[in-house]
Amino acid sequence: MDQEKKDYWMNELKPYRFRIIWTTVFFLLALLLLWIGFGKTLVLLIFAAIGYIIGKMRDEDLDIYSLIDSVRSILGI
């Protein structure tokens, strides 16, 4: 696909990008629930979240206390 066609489709789909992203995420979550069950999916999501947090700490050079503060502010605690 050349750059002109790619730019065309990116501009056409831009108003719907979050609908496309979230529909895809929840579709994949539903497939995981059907294929491996609730418990295994929950464990998989917990490990993915832990991996994301560790990666965020390494990327942004955060310590554990600033991470806890940011999570607390998101949760409103």
TORFI-638599 format. One line per field, with one value per atom (N, C-alpha, C, O, CB): residue number from 1; atom name; x, y, z. Coordinates in nm, 2 decimals, always signed. Glycine has a CB too. Example, Ala and Ser with C-alpha at 12.3 -4.5 7.8 and 13.67 -1.06 7.14 Angstrom:
2
resi <- (1,1,1,1,1,2,2,2,2,2)
name <- (N,CA,C,O,CB,N,CA,C,O,CB)
c1 <- (+1.32,+1.23,+1.32,+1.42,+1.13,+1.28,+1.37,+1.29,+1.34,+1.41)
c2 <- (-0.57,-0.45,-0.33,-0.33,-0.45,-0.22,-0.11,+0.00,+0.11,-0.06)
c3 <- (+0.78,+0.78,+0.78,+0.85,+0.90,+0.71,+0.71,+0.79,+0.80,+0.57)
// end
This chain:
77
resi <- (1,1,1,1,1,2,2,2,2,2,3,3,3,3,3,4,4,4,4,4,5,5,5,5,5,6,6,6,6,6,7,7,7,7,7,8,8,8,8,8,9,9,9,9,9,10,10,10,10,10,11,11,11,11,11,12,12,12,12,12,13,13,13,13,13,14,14,14,14,14,15,15,15,15,15,16,16,16,16,16,17,17,17,17,17,18,18,18,18,18,19,19,19,19,19,20,20,20,20,20,21,21,21,21,21,22,22,22,22,22,23,23,23,23,23,24,24,24,24,24,25,25,25,25,25,26,26,26,26,26,27,27,27,27,27,28,28,28,28,28,29,29,29,29,29,30,30,30,30,30,31,31,31,31,31,32,32,32,32,32,33,33,33,33,33,34,34,34,34,34,35,35,35,35,35,36,36,36,36,36,37,37,37,37,37,38,38,38,38,38,39,39,39,39,39,40,40,40,40,40,41,41,41,41,41,42,42,42,42,42,43,43,43,43,43,44,44,44,44,44,45,45,45,45,45,46,46,46,46,46,47,47,47,47,47,48,48,48,48,48,49,49,49,49,49,50,50,50,50,50,51,51,51,51,51,52,52,52,52,52,53,53,53,53,53,54,54,54,54,54,55,55,55,55,55,56,56,56,56,56,57,57,57,57,57,58,58,58,58,58,59,59,59,59,59,60,60,60,60,60,61,61,61,61,61,62,62,62,62,62,63,63,63,63,63,64,64,64,64,64,65,65,65,65,65,66,66,66,66,66,67,67,67,67,67,68,68,68,68,68,69,69,69,69,69,70,70,70,70,70,71,71,71,71,71,72,72,72,72,72,73,73,73,73,73,74,74,74,74,74,75,75,75,75,75,76,76,76,76,76,77,77,77,77,77)
name <- (N,CA,C,O,CB,N,CA,C,O,CB,N,CA,C,O,CB,N,CA,C,O,CB,N,CA,C,O,CB,N,CA,C,O,CB,N,CA,C,O,CB,N,CA,C,O,CB,N,CA,C,O,CB,N,CA,C,O,CB,N,CA,C,O,CB,N,CA,C,O,CB,N,CA,C,O,CB,N,CA,C,O,CB,N,CA,C,O,CB,N,CA,C,O,CB,N,CA,C,O,CB,N,CA,C,O,CB,N,CA,C,O,CB,N,CA,C,O,CB,N,CA,C,O,CB,N,CA,C,O,CB,N,CA,C,O,CB,N,CA,C,O,CB,N,CA,C,O,CB,N,CA,C,O,CB,N,CA,C,O,CB,N,CA,C,O,CB,N,CA,C,O,CB,N,CA,C,O,CB,N,CA,C,O,CB,N,CA,C,O,CB,N,CA,C,O,CB,N,CA,C,O,CB,N,CA,C,O,CB,N,CA,C,O,CB,N,CA,C,O,CB,N,CA,C,O,CB,N,CA,C,O,CB,N,CA,C,O,CB,N,CA,C,O,CB,N,CA,C,O,CB,N,CA,C,O,CB,N,CA,C,O,CB,N,CA,C,O,CB,N,CA,C,O,CB,N,CA,C,O,CB,N,CA,C,O,CB,N,CA,C,O,CB,N,CA,C,O,CB,N,CA,C,O,CB,N,CA,C,O,CB,N,CA,C,O,CB,N,CA,C,O,CB,N,CA,C,O,CB,N,CA,C,O,CB,N,CA,C,O,CB,N,CA,C,O,CB,N,CA,C,O,CB,N,CA,C,O,CB,N,CA,C,O,CB,N,CA,C,O,CB,N,CA,C,O,CB,N,CA,C,O,CB,N,CA,C,O,CB,N,CA,C,O,CB,N,CA,C,O,CB,N,CA,C,O,CB,N,CA,C,O,CB,N,CA,C,O,CB,N,CA,C,O,CB,N,CA,C,O,CB,N,CA,C,O,CB,N,CA,C,O,CB,N,CA,C,O,CB,N,CA,C,O,CB,N,CA,C,O,CB)
c1 <- (+0.09,+0.00,+0.09,+0.18,-0.10,+0.07,+0.15,+0.11,+0.00,+0.15,+0.19,+0.17,+0.04,-0.03,+0.29,+0.01,-0.11,-0.24,-0.33,-0.12,-0.25,-0.36,-0.37,-0.47,-0.36,-0.25,-0.24,-0.29,-0.37,-0.10,-0.25,-0.30,-0.44,-0.51,-0.22,-0.50,-0.64,-0.72,-0.81,-0.67,-0.68,-0.75,-0.73,-0.83,-0.71,-0.62,-0.60,-0.69,-0.75,-0.45,-0.71,-0.80,-0.94,-1.02,-0.77,-0.98,-1.12,-1.16,-1.27,-1.14,-1.06,-1.09,-1.06,-1.10,-1.01,-1.00,-0.96,-1.08,-1.06,-0.89,-1.20,-1.31,-1.36,-1.43,-1.42,-1.32,-1.37,-1.26,-1.28,-1.44,-1.15,-1.03,-1.06,-1.02,-0.91,-1.12,-1.14,-1.25,-1.24,-1.18,-1.35,-1.45,-1.38,-1.41,-1.56,-1.29,-1.22,-1.13,-1.13,-1.14,-1.06,-0.96,-1.04,-1.00,-0.88,-1.14,-1.21,-1.29,-1.30,-1.29,-1.35,-1.42,-1.32,-1.35,-1.49,-1.20,-1.10,-1.06,-1.04,-0.98,-1.03,-0.99,-1.09,-1.06,-0.96,-1.22,-1.32,-1.35,-1.39,-1.44,-1.34,-1.35,-1.25,-1.28,-1.35,-1.12,-1.01,-1.03,-1.00,-0.88,-1.08,-1.11,-1.22,-1.21,-1.15,-1.32,-1.43,-1.38,-1.41,-1.54,-1.29,-1.23,-1.15,-1.15,-1.14,-1.07,-0.99,-1.08,-1.05,-0.90,-1.19,-1.28,-1.34,-1.36,-1.39,-1.37,-1.43,-1.33,-1.37,-1.50,-1.21,-1.11,-1.05,-1.03,-1.01,-1.01,-0.93,-1.00,-0.95,-0.80,-1.12,-1.19,-1.16,-1.07,-1.17,-1.25,-1.24,-1.11,-1.04,-1.36,-1.09,-0.97,-0.84,-0.76,-0.97,-0.82,-0.69,-0.68,-0.57,-0.68,-0.79,-0.79,-0.76,-0.68,-0.93,-0.82,-0.79,-0.64,-0.58,-0.87,-0.58,-0.44,-0.36,-0.26,-0.40,-0.39,-0.32,-0.33,-0.23,-0.38,-0.45,-0.46,-0.38,-0.33,-0.61,-0.38,-0.30,-0.15,-0.08,-0.33,-0.10,+0.04,+0.07,+0.18,+0.08,-0.02,+0.00,+0.00,+0.08,-0.11,-0.08,-0.08,+0.05,+0.10,-0.20,+0.09,+0.22,+0.34,+0.42,+0.25,+0.34,+0.44,+0.43,+0.54,+0.42,+0.31,+0.30,+0.35,+0.42,+0.15,+0.32,+0.37,+0.52,+0.58,+0.30,+0.58,+0.72,+0.79,+0.89,+0.77,+0.73,+0.78,+0.77,+0.86,+0.71,+0.66,+0.64,+0.74,+0.79,+0.49,+0.76,+0.86,+1.00,+1.07,+0.87,+1.04,+1.17,+1.18,+1.28,+1.20,+1.07,+1.07,+1.08,+1.16,+0.95,+1.00,+1.00,+1.08,+1.08,+0.85,+1.17,+1.26,+1.19,+1.23,+1.37,+1.08,+1.00,+1.04,+1.09,+0.85,+1.03,+1.04,+0.91,+0.80,+1.12,+0.91,+0.78,+0.69,+0.56,+0.81,+0.74,+0.65,+0.58,+0.46,+0.74,+0.64,+0.57,+0.47,+0.37,+0.67,+0.50,+0.41,+0.28,+0.17,+0.47,+0.30,+0.19,+0.10,-0.02,+0.24,+0.17,+0.10,+0.02,-0.10,+0.19,+0.07,-0.01,-0.12,-0.23,+0.09,-0.11,-0.22,-0.33,-0.45,-0.17,-0.29,-0.38,-0.46,-0.58,-0.31,-0.39,-0.46,-0.56,-0.67,-0.37,-0.53,-0.62,-0.74,-0.85,-0.55,-0.72,-0.83,-0.91,-1.02,-0.78,-0.85,-0.92,-0.91,-1.00,-1.07,-0.81,-0.79,-0.71,-0.68,-0.72)
c2 <- (-0.12,+0.00,+0.12,+0.14,+0.00,+0.21,+0.33,+0.43,+0.42,+0.39,+0.53,+0.63,+0.71,+0.74,+0.73,+0.74,+0.82,+0.74,+0.80,+0.85,+0.61,+0.53,+0.52,+0.52,+0.40,+0.50,+0.49,+0.62,+0.61,+0.46,+0.73,+0.86,+0.88,+0.93,+0.97,+0.83,+0.84,+0.76,+0.82,+0.79,+0.64,+0.55,+0.60,+0.59,+0.41,+0.65,+0.70,+0.82,+0.84,+0.75,+0.91,+1.02,+0.98,+1.04,+1.12,+0.88,+0.83,+0.76,+0.78,+0.73,+0.69,+0.62,+0.69,+0.64,+0.49,+0.81,+0.88,+0.91,+0.90,+1.01,+0.95,+0.98,+0.86,+0.87,+1.04,+0.74,+0.61,+0.54,+0.42,+0.53,+0.60,+0.52,+0.46,+0.34,+0.61,+0.53,+0.47,+0.36,+0.27,+0.58,+0.38,+0.27,+0.14,+0.03,+0.31,+0.16,+0.05,-0.02,-0.14,+0.09,+0.06,+0.01,-0.06,-0.18,+0.12,+0.00,-0.06,-0.18,-0.28,+0.04,-0.18,-0.30,-0.41,-0.53,-0.27,-0.39,-0.49,-0.55,-0.67,-0.44,-0.46,-0.50,-0.59,-0.70,-0.38,-0.55,-0.63,-0.76,-0.86,-0.55,-0.76,-0.88,-0.98,-1.10,-0.85,-0.93,-1.02,-1.07,-1.19,-0.95,-0.99,-1.03,-1.14,-1.23,-0.91,-1.12,-1.22,-1.35,-1.46,-1.17,-1.35,-1.47,-1.54,-1.66,-1.44,-1.46,-1.53,-1.59,-1.70,-1.42,-1.52,-1.58,-1.71,-1.80,-1.48,-1.72,-1.84,-1.95,-2.07,-1.81,-1.92,-2.02,-2.08,-2.20,-1.97,-1.99,-2.04,-2.02,-2.07,-1.97,-1.96,-1.95,-1.82,-1.74,-2.06,-1.79,-1.67,-1.66,-1.56,-1.65,-1.76,-1.76,-1.74,-1.66,-1.89,-1.81,-1.80,-1.67,-1.61,-1.92,-1.62,-1.49,-1.38,-1.29,-1.46,-1.39,-1.29,-1.29,-1.19,-1.32,-1.41,-1.42,-1.36,-1.29,-1.57,-1.39,-1.33,-1.18,-1.11,-1.39,-1.12,-0.98,-0.92,-0.81,-0.94,-0.98,-0.93,-0.93,-0.83,-1.02,-1.04,-1.04,-0.94,-0.88,-1.18,-0.91,-0.81,-0.67,-0.59,-0.82,-0.65,-0.52,-0.50,-0.39,-0.51,-0.60,-0.59,-0.57,-0.48,-0.72,-0.63,-0.61,-0.46,-0.40,-0.70,-0.41,-0.27,-0.18,-0.08,-0.24,-0.20,-0.12,-0.12,-0.01,-0.16,-0.24,-0.24,-0.17,-0.10,-0.39,-0.19,-0.12,+0.03,+0.10,-0.17,+0.08,+0.22,+0.27,+0.38,+0.25,+0.20,+0.24,+0.25,+0.35,+0.15,+0.16,+0.16,+0.27,+0.33,+0.02,+0.29,+0.39,+0.53,+0.61,+0.38,+0.56,+0.69,+0.71,+0.82,+0.73,+0.61,+0.62,+0.66,+0.75,+0.72,+0.59,+0.61,+0.52,+0.41,+0.59,+0.57,+0.48,+0.43,+0.47,+0.55,+0.33,+0.27,+0.37,+0.35,+0.15,+0.47,+0.56,+0.65,+0.68,+0.64,+0.70,+0.79,+0.70,+0.76,+0.85,+0.58,+0.49,+0.47,+0.48,+0.36,+0.45,+0.43,+0.56,+0.55,+0.39,+0.67,+0.80,+0.82,+0.87,+0.92,+0.78,+0.80,+0.70,+0.74,+0.78,+0.58,+0.49,+0.53,+0.52,+0.35,+0.59,+0.64,+0.76,+0.77,+0.68,+0.84,+0.96,+0.91,+0.97,+1.06,+0.81,+0.76,+0.70,+0.72,+0.65,+0.62,+0.56,+0.65,+0.62,+0.44,+0.76,+0.86,+0.83,+0.86,+0.87,+0.76,+0.72,+0.83,+0.81,+0.58)
c3 <- (+0.00,+0.00,+0.00,+0.08,+0.12,-0.09,-0.10,+0.01,+0.07,-0.24,+0.03,+0.14,+0.12,+0.21,+0.15,-0.01,-0.03,+0.01,+0.07,-0.18,-0.02,+0.02,+0.17,+0.23,-0.05,+0.23,+0.38,+0.44,+0.54,+0.42,+0.40,+0.45,+0.43,+0.52,+0.39,+0.32,+0.29,+0.40,+0.46,+0.15,+0.42,+0.51,+0.65,+0.73,+0.50,+0.69,+0.82,+0.85,+0.96,+0.84,+0.75,+0.76,+0.77,+0.84,+0.65,+0.69,+0.69,+0.82,+0.87,+0.57,+0.88,+1.00,+1.13,+1.24,+1.00,+1.12,+1.24,+1.34,+1.46,+1.20,+1.28,+1.38,+1.45,+1.55,+1.30,+1.40,+1.46,+1.53,+1.57,+1.36,+1.56,+1.61,+1.74,+1.77,+1.61,+1.84,+1.97,+1.97,+2.04,+2.07,+1.88,+1.87,+1.82,+1.86,+1.78,+1.72,+1.66,+1.76,+1.78,+1.54,+1.84,+1.94,+2.05,+2.08,+2.00,+2.11,+2.22,+2.18,+2.26,+2.29,+2.06,+2.01,+1.99,+2.03,+1.88,+1.94,+1.92,+2.06,+2.07,+1.84,+2.15,+2.29,+2.35,+2.40,+2.38,+2.35,+2.42,+2.34,+2.40,+2.44,+2.21,+2.13,+2.17,+2.19,+1.98,+2.18,+2.22,+2.36,+2.39,+2.21,+2.45,+2.59,+2.59,+2.67,+2.67,+2.51,+2.50,+2.45,+2.50,+2.42,+2.35,+2.30,+2.40,+2.42,+2.17,+2.48,+2.59,+2.69,+2.74,+2.65,+2.73,+2.83,+2.78,+2.85,+2.86,+2.65,+2.59,+2.58,+2.61,+2.46,+2.54,+2.51,+2.64,+2.65,+2.42,+2.73,+2.85,+2.98,+3.08,+2.85,+2.98,+3.10,+3.18,+3.15,+3.19,+3.28,+3.36,+3.44,+3.44,+3.44,+3.51,+3.61,+3.54,+3.58,+3.69,+3.43,+3.35,+3.28,+3.27,+3.25,+3.24,+3.17,+3.27,+3.25,+3.11,+3.39,+3.50,+3.54,+3.55,+3.62,+3.55,+3.58,+3.47,+3.50,+3.61,+3.35,+3.23,+3.23,+3.21,+3.10,+3.26,+3.26,+3.38,+3.37,+3.27,+3.49,+3.61,+3.57,+3.60,+3.73,+3.51,+3.48,+3.37,+3.37,+3.43,+3.28,+3.17,+3.24,+3.20,+3.07,+3.34,+3.40,+3.48,+3.48,+3.50,+3.55,+3.62,+3.52,+3.55,+3.70,+3.41,+3.31,+3.26,+3.24,+3.19,+3.24,+3.19,+3.30,+3.26,+3.16,+3.42,+3.53,+3.54,+3.56,+3.67,+3.53,+3.54,+3.42,+3.44,+3.54,+3.30,+3.18,+3.20,+3.16,+3.06,+3.25,+3.27,+3.37,+3.35,+3.32,+3.48,+3.57,+3.51,+3.53,+3.69,+3.43,+3.36,+3.25,+3.24,+3.30,+3.18,+3.07,+3.13,+3.08,+2.98,+3.23,+3.29,+3.41,+3.47,+3.32,+3.44,+3.55,+3.68,+3.75,+3.52,+3.71,+3.83,+3.94,+3.92,+3.80,+4.07,+4.18,+4.22,+4.17,+4.29,+4.31,+4.35,+4.42,+4.41,+4.45,+4.49,+4.57,+4.47,+4.49,+4.66,+4.37,+4.27,+4.19,+4.15,+4.17,+4.17,+4.10,+4.19,+4.14,+4.07,+4.32,+4.41,+4.42,+4.42,+4.55,+4.42,+4.42,+4.30,+4.30,+4.44,+4.18,+4.06,+4.05,+4.00,+3.93,+4.10,+4.10,+4.20,+4.17,+4.14,+4.31,+4.41,+4.35,+4.38,+4.54,+4.28,+4.22,+4.11,+4.10,+4.16,+4.04,+3.94,+4.00,+3.96,+3.85,+4.11,+4.18,+4.27,+4.31,+4.26,+4.30,+4.39,+4.54,+4.61,+4.35,+4.57,+4.71,+4.79,+4.91,+4.72)
// end
